[in-house]
Amino acid sequence: MSYNSVISSNDSMKLTKLLENKEFFEQRNEYMKDVNDYYAENGTVVGFPGIEDETAHNLDSRVKDGQTGPYPEQFFKENQEQIDRLAAVIDRLYEKPETLFQGWKFTGGEAVVNLSNNRLQLMFDEKPSEEQINVLKRNGFHWARTAKAWQRPLTHKAMSAADKIDFIKPLNGKKPTELQPKAPKRTEPER
């Protein structure tokens, strides 16, 4: 189970891991509800199947005035927020798998979309000239020694910045932004 680790956008198992995470939080909700129900019936968690007496006493000691069980409503609320967040990501993957950024080749190198690090990386065959380096810096790119690339966070703004740099223009003559999926339109709230 990967509920406590980062799931990379380019992980081929991302959908499976997201579904596992959602299932984990749903099971945790059921478990907390069952423990609270047992406590409401018995006034203690001691004797609940699968919980050792020491753990049961610790759970009992967590019940404060006005609570009906060891897991307060806030726990359920936070858990449900995780379930809803995961469900939204899963829905987006089912509905629009084509919304990922695209890299391109340019004369003397390649622009790589690194989803695991959320970076647009420019890989050059040879070291860029001082003038090119200054252009890259002015457009928000920084040298990353570990990646051996000029990079910046992966956003639509990064693609717009890449449009301004002639020497990384895609080989097909298009602008980098023309290769990318369109940003989803925001709907105006009802008034």
Backbone torsions as a table, in degrees:
resi	resn	phi	psi	omega
1	MET	NA	139.1	-174.7
2	SER	-112.7	22.9	-173.5
3	TYR	-63.9	-15.1	-177.1
4	ASN	-114.8	23.6	179.8
5	SER	-136.3	162.6	179.9
6	VAL	-74.0	137.0	175.8
7	ILE	-108.3	117.2	-177.3
8	SER	-75.3	145.2	179.4
9	SER	-62.6	-28.2	-178.6
10	ASN	-97.6	12.0	176.3
11	ASP	-73.4	122.2	-178.2
12	SER	-65.1	-19.0	179.9
13	MET	-100.1	13.4	-172.4
14	LYS	-58.0	-41.7	-178.6
15	LEU	-64.9	-43.5	177.9
16	THR	-60.8	-44.6	-179.6
17	LYS	-65.4	-40.0	178.2
18	LEU	-64.2	-41.5	177.8
19	LEU	-64.2	-39.2	176.8
20	GLU	-63.1	-43.3	179.3
21	ASN	-60.8	-46.0	180.0
22	LYS	-60.6	-43.9	178.5
23	GLU	-61.4	-39.9	178.6
24	PHE	-58.8	-48.1	-178.3
25	PHE	-68.6	-33.8	176.2
26	GLU	-66.3	-42.1	177.6
27	GLN	-65.4	-37.0	178.5
28	ARG	-64.4	-38.8	176.7
29	ASN	-60.2	-46.0	179.9
30	GLU	-62.2	-42.8	179.8
31	TYR	-60.8	-48.6	-178.9
32	MET	-62.2	-39.5	177.9
33	LYS	-63.5	-44.8	179.6
34	ASP	-61.8	-42.4	178.8
35	VAL	-63.6	-44.6	179.1
36	ASN	-63.4	-40.2	178.2
37	ASP	-63.2	-42.8	179.0
38	TYR	-61.7	-43.6	179.4
39	TYR	-62.5	-42.0	-179.3
40	ALA	-62.5	-36.3	179.8
41	GLU	-75.2	-39.7	-169.4
42	ASN	-110.1	-11.6	-178.4
43	GLY	74.9	6.9	179.4
44	THR	-158.9	160.6	175.3
45	VAL	-96.6	-10.4	178.4
46	VAL	-58.7	127.0	-179.0
47	GLY	100.6	-7.6	177.3
48	PHE	-67.6	132.0	-177.3
49	PRO	-58.0	128.2	175.6
50	GLY	90.0	-3.9	178.9
51	ILE	-111.3	124.0	178.3
52	GLU	-70.3	156.7	-175.4
53	ASP	-58.6	-41.0	-179.7
54	GLU	-62.1	-43.6	178.1
55	THR	-66.1	-39.1	179.0
56	ALA	-62.2	-42.3	178.4
57	HIS	-64.4	-38.5	176.8
58	ASN	-63.2	-41.9	177.7
59	LEU	-65.1	-41.5	177.8
60	ASP	-58.9	-40.0	-176.5
61	SER	-70.6	-14.9	179.7
62	ARG	-80.9	-14.7	-177.7
63	VAL	-73.2	121.4	-179.5
64	LYS	-107.6	173.0	179.6
65	ASP	-54.8	132.6	176.9
66	GLY	87.6	-11.3	178.6
67	GLN	-85.3	150.5	178.6
68	THR	-104.0	-3.1	179.8
69	GLY	-168.1	173.3	-176.8
70	PRO	-69.2	-18.6	178.8
71	TYR	-105.6	107.2	-178.8
72	PRO	-70.4	164.9	-177.6
73	GLU	-56.4	-32.5	-179.6
74	GLN	-59.5	-36.7	178.2
75	PHE	-61.5	-43.4	-180.0
76	PHE	-66.4	-39.7	-179.8
77	LYS	-62.8	-48.1	-179.7
78	GLU	-64.1	-39.5	178.7
79	ASN	-64.5	-42.6	179.6
80	GLN	-65.6	-35.4	176.7
81	GLU	-61.7	-39.4	176.8
82	GLN	-64.3	-43.2	179.3
83	ILE	-61.3	-45.6	-179.2
84	ASP	-64.5	-40.8	179.4
85	ARG	-62.9	-46.4	179.4
86	LEU	-64.2	-40.5	179.0
87	ALA	-62.0	-39.2	179.2
88	ALA	-65.0	-42.0	178.8
89	VAL	-65.8	-43.0	179.1
90	ILE	-61.7	-44.2	178.9
91	ASP	-61.0	-42.6	179.5
92	ARG	-61.4	-39.6	179.6
93	LEU	-66.9	-37.8	178.7
94	TYR	-70.0	-40.3	-174.4
95	GLU	-80.8	-41.4	-172.2
96	LYS	-136.1	69.7	179.1
97	PRO	-69.5	-13.0	-176.5
98	GLU	-88.2	10.5	-175.8
99	THR	-87.0	14.7	179.2
100	LEU	-86.0	145.0	178.5
101	PHE	-64.2	156.5	-179.3
102	GLN	-118.7	139.2	174.3
103	GLY	-87.5	-180.0	179.6
104	TRP	-158.1	160.8	174.3
105	LYS	-98.0	143.9	175.1
106	PHE	-133.9	166.1	-178.9
107	THR	-60.6	116.6	179.1
108	GLY	89.2	12.9	178.2
109	GLY	168.8	-161.5	-175.6
110	GLU	-150.1	141.5	172.4
111	ALA	-96.9	121.7	-175.9
112	VAL	-112.7	131.9	174.5
113	VAL	-91.9	107.7	-178.4
114	ASN	-99.0	95.9	-176.7
115	LEU	-70.8	-32.5	-177.4
116	SER	-67.3	-30.5	177.1
117	ASN	-104.9	-0.2	-179.0
118	ASN	54.4	52.0	-177.6
119	ARG	-134.0	146.1	165.3
120	LEU	-94.2	118.3	-175.8
121	GLN	-114.8	132.6	177.1
122	LEU	-105.2	116.2	-179.1
123	MET	-107.1	117.8	-179.3
124	PHE	-102.2	145.2	176.6
125	ASP	-67.9	-35.7	178.3
126	GLU	-131.4	160.3	179.9
127	LYS	-60.8	130.0	178.2
128	PRO	-64.0	156.4	178.1
129	SER	-69.7	165.5	178.4
130	GLU	-58.0	-40.9	179.6
131	GLU	-62.4	-43.7	178.6
132	GLN	-64.6	-40.3	178.7
133	ILE	-61.0	-42.1	178.8
134	ASN	-63.5	-39.1	177.2
135	VAL	-63.9	-43.5	178.5
136	LEU	-60.3	-46.1	-179.5
137	LYS	-63.0	-42.6	179.4
138	ARG	-61.8	-25.9	-179.2
139	ASN	-99.8	18.6	171.5
140	GLY	87.6	6.5	178.7
141	PHE	-88.8	143.0	179.0
142	HIS	-128.2	148.0	178.0
143	TRP	-75.3	127.2	176.3
144	ALA	-112.7	104.3	-176.2
145	ARG	-60.4	-41.5	-177.0
146	THR	-66.1	-34.5	179.8
147	ALA	-90.2	-12.1	-176.0
148	LYS	54.0	48.1	-177.6
149	ALA	-152.5	156.0	168.6
150	TRP	-87.6	130.8	-173.5
151	GLN	-146.3	164.1	172.1
152	ARG	-155.1	162.6	-179.5
153	PRO	-55.7	143.8	-175.6
154	LEU	-81.6	101.9	178.4
155	THR	-144.2	172.5	174.8
156	HIS	-64.9	-31.1	177.1
157	LYS	-65.1	-34.8	177.1
158	ALA	-63.4	-39.8	178.8
159	MET	-68.1	-38.2	176.7
160	SER	-63.5	-39.0	177.3
161	ALA	-64.9	-39.1	179.3
162	ALA	-64.3	-30.6	176.6
163	ASP	-58.0	-31.9	-174.7
164	LYS	-80.9	-8.6	-175.1
165	ILE	-104.6	104.9	-175.2
166	ASP	-61.5	-37.7	-173.1
167	PHE	-76.8	-1.7	173.5
168	ILE	-116.0	19.0	178.9
169	LYS	-62.1	134.8	179.1
170	PRO	-56.4	148.3	-178.7
171	LEU	-59.8	-28.0	-178.6
172	ASN	-79.1	-0.2	176.2
173	GLY	87.0	-7.0	178.7
174	LYS	-79.3	167.2	172.9
175	LYS	-83.4	151.2	176.6
176	PRO	-54.5	-37.0	-179.7
177	THR	-66.7	-26.9	179.1
178	GLU	-72.3	-18.8	178.9
179	LEU	-85.7	-13.6	-170.7
180	GLN	-93.7	155.6	173.8
181	PRO	-66.1	151.2	179.7
182	LYS	-74.5	142.1	176.8
183	ALA	-64.9	139.6	-179.8
184	PRO	-64.0	140.9	178.9
185	LYS	-75.2	139.2	177.5
186	ARG	-85.4	137.8	177.4
187	THR	-89.4	141.5	179.3
188	GLU	-76.0	137.7	178.5
189	PRO	-68.1	149.8	177.8
190	GLU	-70.4	144.0	179.8
191	ARG	-107.2	NA	NA
